[in-house]
Amino acid sequence: MANLTIIDSGICNLGSISRSFERAGAKTSAATTPEQVAQADRLVLPGVGSFPAGMKALSEKGLVEAIRAHASSGKPLLGVCLGMQLLFETGEEYGQSHGLGLIPGRVRELRAGNSPLPHMGWNQIKSKPGNPLFEGLASEAYFYFVHSFVCEPVNADHVIGETEYGERFCSAVRFDNLWGIQAHPEKSQRCGAKVLENFLRL
């Protein structure tokens, strides 16, 4: 059974994502301190809400440097929804603010055109072939989304999944040992469960 640490910063539904990982075969624990993050083999950063509120929550708990140290260690880290966005350098929600700075790029508002924001509901992630996070899934599998901002990596090679909603945007990312998914795998039924299982194998 894989050991998994989920960051509890107060900006996520910890119970929902913990249960989803446990069904996927993980033994989960919550981290609220830098010491707990430092002990993690695999780390998950979930989150909902705004970019600046997310960074404020991590900073107030003293978790920012601990997350950066985990990333530097080479051990797997998965960002989910807002957690994926916080891996980037800057966010433009309510003005510009600094993220964790682990993946080069920014987080900007989704250019949805005539479609409403937030982007909410089921949509496809068109994944790049050969990527282990989406192994065993169709190349255009459906996931559940709730968001108004999107990640824009500096290097397009870091994009491992894209979604169409007014524009084509990055909905999954990989940078070395860092992974992110904009959708909510814990709400995405079979496809989401498969992504969680795949992360546990990394």
C-alpha positions as CSV (number, residue, x, y, z in Angstrom):
1,M,0.0,0.0,0.0
2,A,1.4,3.4,-1.0
3,N,1.9,6.1,1.6
4,L,0.5,9.4,0.6
5,T,0.5,12.8,2.3
6,I,-2.2,15.3,1.5
7,I,-1.6,18.9,2.5
8,D,-4.4,20.3,4.7
9,S,-4.2,24.0,4.3
10,G,-7.9,24.6,5.0
11,I,-8.7,25.3,1.3
12,C,-9.9,21.9,0.2
13,N,-12.3,19.1,0.8
14,L,-9.8,16.9,2.5
15,G,-12.2,14.1,3.3
16,S,-13.3,13.7,-0.3
17,I,-9.9,13.5,-1.8
18,S,-8.5,11.3,1.0
19,R,-11.3,8.8,0.5
20,S,-10.7,8.8,-3.2
21,F,-7.0,8.0,-2.8
22,E,-7.8,5.3,-0.2
23,R,-10.1,3.6,-2.7
24,A,-7.2,3.8,-5.1
25,G,-5.1,1.8,-2.7
26,A,-3.3,4.5,-0.7
27,K,-2.7,4.9,3.0
28,T,-3.3,8.6,3.5
29,S,-2.3,11.1,6.1
30,A,-2.9,14.9,6.4
31,A,-0.1,17.4,6.7
32,T,-0.6,20.7,8.5
33,T,3.0,21.3,9.5
34,P,6.4,21.6,7.7
35,E,7.6,18.6,9.6
36,Q,4.8,16.4,8.3
37,V,5.4,17.6,4.7
38,A,9.1,16.8,5.1
39,Q,8.3,13.1,5.9
40,A,6.1,12.7,2.8
41,D,7.0,10.1,0.2
42,R,4.3,11.3,-2.2
43,L,2.7,14.7,-1.7
44,V,-0.7,16.0,-2.9
45,L,-1.6,19.7,-2.9
46,P,-5.4,20.1,-3.4
47,G,-7.3,23.3,-3.3
48,V,-10.3,25.3,-4.2
49,G,-10.8,29.1,-4.2
50,S,-8.6,32.0,-5.3
51,F,-4.9,32.0,-6.0
52,P,-4.0,34.7,-3.4
53,A,-6.1,33.0,-0.7
54,G,-4.4,29.7,-1.4
55,M,-0.9,31.1,-1.1
56,K,-1.9,33.0,2.0
57,A,-3.2,29.7,3.6
58,L,0.1,27.9,2.8
59,S,2.2,30.8,4.1
60,E,0.3,31.1,7.4
61,K,0.9,27.4,8.1
62,G,4.6,27.8,7.2
63,L,4.3,25.2,4.4
64,V,5.7,27.1,1.4
65,E,9.4,26.2,1.9
66,A,8.5,22.7,3.0
67,I,6.6,22.1,-0.3
68,R,9.5,23.6,-2.3
69,A,11.9,21.3,-0.5
70,H,9.8,18.3,-1.3
71,A,9.8,19.4,-5.0
72,S,13.6,19.7,-4.9
73,S,14.0,16.2,-3.4
74,G,12.7,14.6,-6.6
75,K,9.8,12.9,-4.9
76,P,6.4,13.0,-6.6
77,L,4.1,15.9,-6.0
78,L,0.5,16.3,-7.5
79,G,-1.3,19.6,-7.6
80,V,-5.1,19.4,-8.0
81,C,-7.3,22.2,-9.3
82,L,-6.1,25.3,-7.3
83,G,-3.2,23.2,-6.1
84,M,-2.0,22.8,-9.7
85,Q,-2.2,26.6,-10.2
86,L,-0.2,27.3,-7.0
87,L,2.8,25.3,-8.5
88,F,3.3,28.2,-11.0
89,E,5.3,31.4,-10.6
90,T,2.5,34.0,-10.7
91,G,-1.2,34.3,-10.6
92,E,-3.4,37.1,-12.0
93,E,-6.5,36.6,-9.9
94,Y,-7.3,39.8,-7.9
95,G,-4.1,41.3,-9.3
96,Q,-0.7,39.7,-9.6
97,S,0.6,37.5,-6.8
98,H,3.4,35.1,-6.4
99,G,2.9,31.3,-6.4
100,L,5.2,28.5,-5.3
101,G,7.5,29.2,-8.3
102,L,8.0,25.5,-9.0
103,I,6.9,25.5,-12.7
104,P,7.8,28.3,-15.0
105,G,4.7,30.1,-16.1
106,R,1.6,32.1,-15.0
107,V,-2.1,31.6,-14.1
108,R,-4.5,33.8,-16.0
109,E,-8.3,34.1,-16.5
110,L,-9.8,31.5,-18.9
111,R,-10.7,33.2,-22.2
112,A,-14.1,31.5,-22.4
113,G,-15.6,33.7,-25.1
114,N,-19.4,33.4,-25.0
115,S,-19.3,30.5,-22.6
116,P,-20.0,31.2,-18.9
117,L,-17.5,31.3,-16.1
118,P,-16.7,29.4,-14.1
119,H,-16.1,26.5,-16.4
120,M,-18.2,23.9,-14.5
121,G,-19.1,20.4,-15.4
122,W,-17.8,17.5,-17.5
123,N,-15.3,18.1,-20.2
124,Q,-12.5,16.2,-22.0
125,I,-8.8,16.2,-21.3
126,K,-6.9,15.4,-24.5
127,S,-3.8,13.8,-23.0
128,K,-0.5,13.4,-24.7
129,P,0.3,9.7,-25.5
130,G,2.8,7.9,-23.4
131,N,2.2,9.9,-20.2
132,P,2.0,7.8,-17.1
133,L,-0.5,10.0,-15.3
134,F,-3.1,9.1,-17.9
135,E,-2.0,5.5,-18.6
136,G,-4.9,3.2,-19.3
137,L,-7.3,6.0,-20.2
138,A,-8.7,7.1,-23.6
139,S,-6.9,10.0,-25.1
140,E,-10.0,12.2,-24.7
141,A,-11.3,11.1,-21.3
142,Y,-14.0,13.1,-19.4
143,F,-13.3,14.8,-16.1
144,Y,-15.2,17.2,-13.8
145,F,-14.0,20.8,-13.8
146,V,-14.8,23.9,-11.6
147,H,-12.5,26.9,-12.4
148,S,-12.2,30.3,-14.0
149,F,-8.4,30.5,-14.2
150,V,-5.9,28.4,-16.2
151,C,-2.2,27.6,-16.1
152,E,0.0,28.8,-18.9
153,P,3.4,27.1,-18.8
154,V,6.4,28.9,-20.4
155,N,7.4,25.7,-22.0
156,A,4.7,24.0,-24.0
157,D,6.5,20.6,-23.6
158,H,5.3,20.7,-19.9
159,V,1.7,20.4,-21.1
160,I,0.5,16.8,-20.9
161,G,-3.3,17.5,-21.3
162,E,-5.5,20.1,-22.9
163,T,-9.2,21.0,-22.8
164,E,-11.4,23.1,-25.0
165,Y,-13.7,25.7,-23.4
166,G,-13.7,29.0,-25.4
167,E,-10.0,28.3,-26.0
168,R,-7.7,25.4,-25.7
169,F,-6.0,25.5,-22.3
170,C,-3.5,23.4,-20.3
171,S,-5.5,21.1,-18.1
172,A,-2.7,18.8,-17.0
173,V,1.0,19.5,-16.6
174,R,4.3,17.7,-15.8
175,F,7.6,19.3,-14.9
176,D,10.1,16.6,-13.8
177,N,8.6,15.1,-10.6
178,L,5.8,17.7,-10.4
179,W,2.4,16.9,-11.8
180,G,-0.8,18.9,-12.0
181,I,-4.4,18.4,-13.1
182,Q,-6.9,21.2,-13.3
183,A,-10.0,18.9,-13.0
184,H,-11.1,17.3,-9.8
185,P,-10.2,13.6,-10.1
186,E,-12.0,12.9,-6.8
187,K,-15.3,14.0,-8.6
188,S,-14.4,12.3,-12.0
189,Q,-15.6,8.8,-11.3
190,R,-13.7,6.0,-13.1
191,C,-11.3,8.3,-15.0
192,G,-10.4,10.3,-11.9
193,A,-9.8,7.1,-10.0
194,K,-7.5,5.9,-12.7
195,V,-5.4,9.1,-12.5
196,L,-5.1,8.7,-8.7
197,E,-4.0,5.1,-9.1
198,N,-1.5,6.1,-11.7
199,F,0.0,8.8,-9.4
200,L,0.5,6.2,-6.7
201,R,2.7,4.2,-9.1
202,L,5.0,7.1,-9.9
